Structure formats: C-alpha cells, structure tokens
Amino acid sequence: MALQVTKTTSNGLDVSYWRVKSLETSFDDSWTNSPSGQLFRFQVEGYHNADYRAQNAGVESHQYHVTGSEYTAIVNAGSGDLRPGIYDWLKAQTSGSPRQAASNLTLNFFSSATNV
C-alpha cells in the first residue's frame, strides 16, 4: 500500500512512490486539542519507484503531525491498519495551514495521488 504522485528533486530525480514509513501516538494531558492530549505523528518516505522501495532506498522523507478530529478520523478509517486513513488524510489536504514538520512539500502535494 502506497501513494503514487511524482515530484522532481533539485538534482532531477523523480520521486513517485510514497509510503508511510513510521507512525507514533503520544499523549500529554497539557495539550488542549480535542481529543485532549493526543498527538499523532507519522513519516512518509519517498522512493524513485516501487523497485527502490523494495530495496529500502528512500530518496526523501517528510514528517506530519495530526491532532484533534483529523487524528480521530484517521483512527476510525481503519480496522487496525492506520495507513489507509493516513493516505486518505494526505490526499484530502488542499487548503488551510500546513500541518507538516520538516517538510518542503506543498500542503496539497498528495491531492492528486493514486493508491498503489
């Protein structure tokens, strides 16, 4: 399971295969976003293509933070496997403030991605 959408890097390499590489849920009762205290963080790794992915030869990585109702929607979208909900969330990001950490992708980068 992954997303396919192409980005050309500054050195001319096409990155067209993207997958969730890691995810983490944290809790701190001082955070006020609803559901109170929860933070969901995941990393998306980009590969030249599926063959590079099979060799674990990532080209670039981007980290996202999700809280509140968006976190709840991701969790509720799956039955144990959170990746489908994450991919749906990534594809739905078309406007608003960026929710990315350490990422140079535009907010709507994945909006035209297809599931592969």
N, C-alpha and C positions, 0 to 999 in steps of 0.2 A: 504494500500500500504506500503510495506516494503521490506527489503532485507534479505535473509537468507544465512548465512555463519557462521560457528562455530569457536569460539575462546574459549580455556580453560583458565580460570583465574588462578592466582597463588595459589588460595585455592581450585582448582579442579572443579569449577563450569563452566559448558558450557554456553556460551552466543551465541545464534544462531539466534536471531530475532532483526533486527536493523531498526530503523525508524528515519526520520527527525523529531526532536522534536521542534526546533525553527529556525527561519531564520531572518536575518536583512540585510538591504541595507543601506549603509552610503555614504555620498558624502562629499568630501573635495577637493576644487579646487587646493590645493597644491600637490595632488597626481598626478603622471605622467603616471601611467599605462593606456593604452587605453582600454575601453573608459575612457577618462580623468576624474579623481576624484572619481571613483566609487569603492566601496568595498562591496563584498557580503560575509557575514559570516553566517554559519549555524552549528547547533549542531546535532549530530547523537547519539541517545540513544540506548544502547544495553540491551536486555532482555534475560532471560533464554529461554523463548518461547513466543508464542502468548498469552497464558493464563496470564503470568506475565505482558505482555503489556496491556492486558485488565484491569489489576489491577493497572496499572501505577507503577509497581515495577521494576524500572530500576536497572541494575547492574553496568553499567559504561556509561560514556559519553565522546564524542570526539568532538572537535570544529575544523572547517575548514574555511579557508579564500580563496576566489577566486576573482581574478581580471581579467581585460583585456578581451581578446577574449573568454576565458573559461567562464567568467561571462555572456557574450553576448550569447554564445551557450546555457547555461542553461536557460536563459530567453526566447530564441527563440524556445526551445524544447517543451514548453507547451503553453497552452492557459489559463493562469490564475493560474493553479496549477503548482508550480515550482518543486514539488517532483520528477516527472518522469525525468526531466532534471538533477536534483541533483543525483539521483540514477544512471543514465547513466554515469554522470561525475565520480562518485565514482568507478564504475566498469571499466572505461577506464584508471584509474591511474595505470600504470605499470612501469614507469621509470621516471627519472628526479628528481628534488629536491622536498622534501616533502613540501606540502602546508598545513600542519596541525599545529594547535596551541594547546598546552596542550593535546597531543595525543601520545600514545605509540604504535599505530597500524603501521604496515609497510605500505609503500606507495601503495603497490599492494594488500592489505588485501581484498578489496571488488572485485577484478578482477574475482573471480570465483563465486560470489554471484548470487543467482537466485531471481527473483521478486516473492514476495508472497503477 
